[in-house]
């Protein structure tokens, strides 16, 4: 079985990690190959500006 997840978010990634289907492949297809947590980058920038 081949499972394809389009534009995965946090829930989809958690789901794929917990999915246990024997003899299956999981493909994550995202618009970008950048997997940084953007809200944390924003908060880090505000923290450094506020210092």
Backbone atoms as SQL, in Angstrom:
CREATE TABLE atoms (id INTEGER PRIMARY KEY, chain TEXT, resi INTEGER, resn TEXT, atom TEXT, x REAL, y REAL, z REAL);
INSERT INTO atoms VALUES
  (1, 'A', 1, 'UNK', 'N', 0.850, -1.163, 0.000),
  (2, 'A', 1, 'UNK', 'CA', 0.000, 0.000, 0.000),
  (3, 'A', 1, 'UNK', 'C', 0.898, 1.228, 0.000),
  (4, 'A', 2, 'UNK', 'N', 0.555, 2.222, -0.801),
  (5, 'A', 2, 'UNK', 'CA', 1.303, 3.472, -0.869),
  (6, 'A', 2, 'UNK', 'C', 0.373, 4.598, -0.439),
  (7, 'A', 3, 'UNK', 'N', 0.740, 5.294, 0.628),
  (8, 'A', 3, 'UNK', 'CA', -0.061, 6.396, 1.168),
  (9, 'A', 3, 'UNK', 'C', 0.647, 7.696, 0.823),
  (10, 'A', 4, 'UNK', 'N', -0.073, 8.629, 0.209),
  (11, 'A', 4, 'UNK', 'CA', 0.480, 9.925, -0.173),
  (12, 'A', 4, 'UNK', 'C', -0.238, 11.003, 0.630),
  (13, 'A', 5, 'UNK', 'N', 0.535, 11.821, 1.347),
  (14, 'A', 5, 'UNK', 'CA', -0.023, 12.924, 2.134),
  (15, 'A', 5, 'UNK', 'C', 0.416, 14.218, 1.455),
  (16, 'A', 6, 'UNK', 'N', -0.560, 15.033, 1.009),
  (17, 'A', 6, 'UNK', 'CA', -0.275, 16.279, 0.317),
  (18, 'A', 6, 'UNK', 'C', -0.243, 17.443, 1.291),
  (19, 'A', 7, 'UNK', 'N', 0.792, 18.261, 1.176),
  (20, 'A', 7, 'UNK', 'CA', 0.989, 19.464, 1.986),
  (21, 'A', 7, 'UNK', 'C', 0.796, 19.165, 3.475),
  (22, 'A', 8, 'UNK', 'N', 1.651, 18.330, 4.048),
  (23, 'A', 8, 'UNK', 'CA', 1.450, 17.889, 5.428),
  (24, 'A', 8, 'UNK', 'C', 1.671, 19.000, 6.443),
  (25, 'A', 9, 'UNK', 'N', 0.836, 19.006, 7.467),
  (26, 'A', 9, 'UNK', 'CA', 0.999, 19.908, 8.596),
  (27, 'A', 9, 'UNK', 'C', 1.419, 19.114, 9.812),
  (28, 'A', 10, 'UNK', 'N', 1.274, 19.716, 10.975),
  (29, 'A', 10, 'UNK', 'CA', 1.684, 19.028, 12.200),
  (30, 'A', 10, 'UNK', 'C', 0.869, 17.758, 12.438),
  (31, 'A', 11, 'UNK', 'N', -0.428, 17.830, 12.217),
  (32, 'A', 11, 'UNK', 'CA', -1.282, 16.661, 12.435),
  (33, 'A', 11, 'UNK', 'C', -0.969, 15.524, 11.481),
  (34, 'A', 12, 'UNK', 'N', -0.708, 15.860, 10.234),
  (35, 'A', 12, 'UNK', 'CA', -0.397, 14.829, 9.240),
  (36, 'A', 12, 'UNK', 'C', 0.915, 14.137, 9.545),
  (37, 'A', 13, 'UNK', 'N', 1.907, 14.894, 9.984),
  (38, 'A', 13, 'UNK', 'CA', 3.204, 14.291, 10.306),
  (39, 'A', 13, 'UNK', 'C', 3.090, 13.375, 11.515),
  (40, 'A', 14, 'UNK', 'N', 2.328, 13.789, 12.509),
  (41, 'A', 14, 'UNK', 'CA', 2.111, 12.950, 13.686),
  (42, 'A', 14, 'UNK', 'C', 1.370, 11.683, 13.297),
  (43, 'A', 15, 'UNK', 'N', 0.362, 11.828, 12.453),
  (44, 'A', 15, 'UNK', 'CA', -0.398, 10.687, 11.977),
  (45, 'A', 15, 'UNK', 'C', 0.507, 9.683, 11.262),
  (46, 'A', 16, 'UNK', 'N', 1.386, 10.181, 10.400),
  (47, 'A', 16, 'UNK', 'CA', 2.283, 9.291, 9.642),
  (48, 'A', 16, 'UNK', 'C', 3.254, 8.568, 10.558),
  (49, 'A', 17, 'UNK', 'N', 3.714, 9.237, 11.598),
  (50, 'A', 17, 'UNK', 'CA', 4.627, 8.587, 12.541),
  (51, 'A', 17, 'UNK', 'C', 3.931, 7.476, 13.309),
  (52, 'A', 18, 'UNK', 'N', 2.655, 7.665, 13.628),
  (53, 'A', 18, 'UNK', 'CA', 1.928, 6.688, 14.433),
  (54, 'A', 18, 'UNK', 'C', 1.254, 5.610, 13.590),
  (55, 'A', 19, 'UNK', 'N', 1.156, 5.823, 12.292),
  (56, 'A', 19, 'UNK', 'CA', 0.511, 4.847, 11.417),
  (57, 'A', 19, 'UNK', 'C', 1.374, 3.593, 11.320),
  (58, 'A', 20, 'UNK', 'N', 0.788, 2.476, 11.609),
  (59, 'A', 20, 'UNK', 'CA', 1.521, 1.224, 11.571),
  (60, 'A', 20, 'UNK', 'C', 0.775, 0.232, 10.681),
  (61, 'A', 21, 'UNK', 'N', 0.999, 0.375, 9.388),
  (62, 'A', 21, 'UNK', 'CA', 0.393, -0.523, 8.408),
  (63, 'A', 21, 'UNK', 'C', 1.525, -1.348, 7.804),
  (64, 'A', 22, 'UNK', 'N', 1.466, -2.665, 7.960),
  (65, 'A', 22, 'UNK', 'CA', 2.532, -3.505, 7.407),
  (66, 'A', 22, 'UNK', 'C', 2.635, -3.369, 5.888),
  (67, 'A', 23, 'UNK', 'N', 3.853, -3.400, 5.400),
  (68, 'A', 23, 'UNK', 'CA', 4.126, -3.343, 3.962),
  (69, 'A', 23, 'UNK', 'C', 3.530, -2.102, 3.306),
  (70, 'A', 24, 'UNK', 'N', 3.708, -0.949, 3.941),
  (71, 'A', 24, 'UNK', 'CA', 3.193, 0.294, 3.361),
  (72, 'A', 24, 'UNK', 'C', 4.329, 1.302, 3.219),
  (73, 'A', 25, 'UNK', 'N', 4.168, 2.187, 2.254),
  (74, 'A', 25, 'UNK', 'CA', 5.089, 3.302, 2.049),
  (75, 'A', 25, 'UNK', 'C', 4.296, 4.578, 2.234),
  (76, 'A', 26, 'UNK', 'N', 4.930, 5.580, 2.857),
  (77, 'A', 26, 'UNK', 'CA', 4.282, 6.874, 3.055),
  (78, 'A', 26, 'UNK', 'C', 5.131, 7.932, 2.365),
  (79, 'A', 27, 'UNK', 'N', 4.492, 8.743, 1.519),
  (80, 'A', 27, 'UNK', 'CA', 5.174, 9.844, 0.847),
  (81, 'A', 27, 'UNK', 'C', 4.533, 11.148, 1.298),
  (82, 'A', 28, 'UNK', 'N', 5.366, 12.087, 1.759),
  (83, 'A', 28, 'UNK', 'CA', 4.895, 13.418, 2.123),
  (84, 'A', 28, 'UNK', 'C', 5.269, 14.369, 0.992),
  (85, 'A', 29, 'UNK', 'N', 4.274, 15.023, 0.418),
  (86, 'A', 29, 'UNK', 'CA', 4.501, 15.948, -0.691),
  (87, 'A', 29, 'UNK', 'C', 4.147, 17.342, -0.203),
  (88, 'A', 30, 'UNK', 'N', 5.158, 18.222, -0.198),
  (89, 'A', 30, 'UNK', 'CA', 4.972, 19.581, 0.312),
  (90, 'A', 30, 'UNK', 'C', 5.366, 20.575, -0.771),
  (91, 'A', 31, 'UNK', 'N', 4.805, 21.768, -0.710),
  (92, 'A', 31, 'UNK', 'CA', 5.143, 22.802, -1.699),
  (93, 'A', 31, 'UNK', 'C', 6.594, 23.255, -1.570),
  (94, 'A', 32, 'UNK', 'N', 7.113, 23.223, -0.361),
  (95, 'A', 32, 'UNK', 'CA', 8.505, 23.617, -0.130),
  (96, 'A', 32, 'UNK', 'C', 9.227, 22.481, 0.564),
  (97, 'A', 33, 'UNK', 'N', 10.530, 22.534, 0.566),
  (98, 'A', 33, 'UNK', 'CA', 11.287, 21.536, 1.307),
  (99, 'A', 33, 'UNK', 'C', 11.847, 22.143, 2.591),
  (100, 'A', 34, 'UNK', 'N', 11.177, 23.166, 3.087),
  (101, 'A', 34, 'UNK', 'CA', 11.572, 23.886, 4.291),
  (102, 'A', 34, 'UNK', 'C', 10.665, 23.441, 5.431),
  (103, 'A', 35, 'UNK', 'N', 11.223, 22.813, 6.445),
  (104, 'A', 35, 'UNK', 'CA', 10.400, 22.247, 7.515),
  (105, 'A', 35, 'UNK', 'C', 10.664, 22.921, 8.860),
  (106, 'A', 36, 'UNK', 'N', 10.883, 24.225, 8.841),
  (107, 'A', 36, 'UNK', 'CA', 11.098, 24.959, 10.091),
  (108, 'A', 36, 'UNK', 'C', 9.761, 25.346, 10.699),
  (109, 'A', 37, 'UNK', 'N', 9.755, 25.471, 12.000),
  (110, 'A', 37, 'UNK', 'CA', 8.554, 25.881, 12.711),
  (111, 'A', 37, 'UNK', 'C', 8.498, 27.407, 12.701),
  (112, 'A', 38, 'UNK', 'N', 7.756, 27.964, 11.783),
  (113, 'A', 38, 'UNK', 'CA', 7.755, 29.407, 11.570),
  (114, 'A', 38, 'UNK', 'C', 7.278, 30.228, 12.778),
  (115, 'A', 39, 'UNK', 'N', 6.255, 29.820, 13.511),
  (116, 'A', 39, 'UNK', 'CA', 5.855, 30.636, 14.658),
  (117, 'A', 39, 'UNK', 'C', 6.981, 30.822, 15.674),
  (118, 'A', 40, 'UNK', 'N', 7.807, 29.819, 15.852),
  (119, 'A', 40, 'UNK', 'CA', 8.916, 29.948, 16.793),
  (120, 'A', 40, 'UNK', 'C', 9.977, 30.903, 16.263),
  (121, 'A', 41, 'UNK', 'N', 10.206, 30.931, 14.963),
  (122, 'A', 41, 'UNK', 'CA', 11.158, 31.885, 14.398),
  (123, 'A', 41, 'UNK', 'C', 10.674, 33.314, 14.619),
  (124, 'A', 42, 'UNK', 'N', 9.402, 33.551, 14.453),
  (125, 'A', 42, 'UNK', 'CA', 8.816, 34.864, 14.668),
  (126, 'A', 42, 'UNK', 'C', 8.978, 35.291, 16.127),
  (127, 'A', 43, 'UNK', 'N', 8.684, 34.404, 17.047),
  (128, 'A', 43, 'UNK', 'CA', 8.794, 34.731, 18.464),
  (129, 'A', 43, 'UNK', 'C', 10.249, 34.966, 18.862),
  (130, 'A', 44, 'UNK', 'N', 11.156, 34.226, 18.276),
  (131, 'A', 44, 'UNK', 'CA', 12.580, 34.432, 18.568),
  (132, 'A', 44, 'UNK', 'C', 13.017, 35.820, 18.097),
  (133, 'A', 45, 'UNK', 'N', 12.555, 36.239, 16.926),
  (134, 'A', 45, 'UNK', 'CA', 12.899, 37.566, 16.416),
  (135, 'A', 45, 'UNK', 'C', 12.359, 38.654, 17.332),
  (136, 'A', 46, 'UNK', 'N', 11.136, 38.532, 17.789),
  (137, 'A', 46, 'UNK', 'CA', 10.547, 39.515, 18.704),
  (138, 'A', 46, 'UNK', 'C', 11.319, 39.558, 20.010),
  (139, 'A', 47, 'UNK', 'N', 11.746, 38.393, 20.493),
  (140, 'A', 47, 'UNK', 'CA', 12.504, 38.331, 21.738),
  (141, 'A', 47, 'UNK', 'C', 13.798, 39.126, 21.606),
  (142, 'A', 48, 'UNK', 'N', 14.513, 38.930, 20.487),
  (143, 'A', 48, 'UNK', 'CA', 15.798, 39.619, 20.318),
  (144, 'A', 48, 'UNK', 'C', 15.617, 41.105, 20.098),
  (145, 'A', 49, 'UNK', 'N', 14.536, 41.526, 19.450),
  (146, 'A', 49, 'UNK', 'CA', 14.271, 42.952, 19.259),
  (147, 'A', 49, 'UNK', 'C', 13.945, 43.618, 20.600),
  (148, 'A', 50, 'UNK', 'N', 13.220, 42.898, 21.441),
  (149, 'A', 50, 'UNK', 'CA', 12.790, 43.434, 22.729),
  (150, 'A', 50, 'UNK', 'C', 13.914, 43.578, 23.744),
  (151, 'A', 51, 'UNK', 'N', 15.057, 42.943, 23.501),
  (152, 'A', 51, 'UNK', 'CA', 16.168, 43.010, 24.459),
  (153, 'A', 51, 'UNK', 'C', 16.868, 44.334, 24.429);
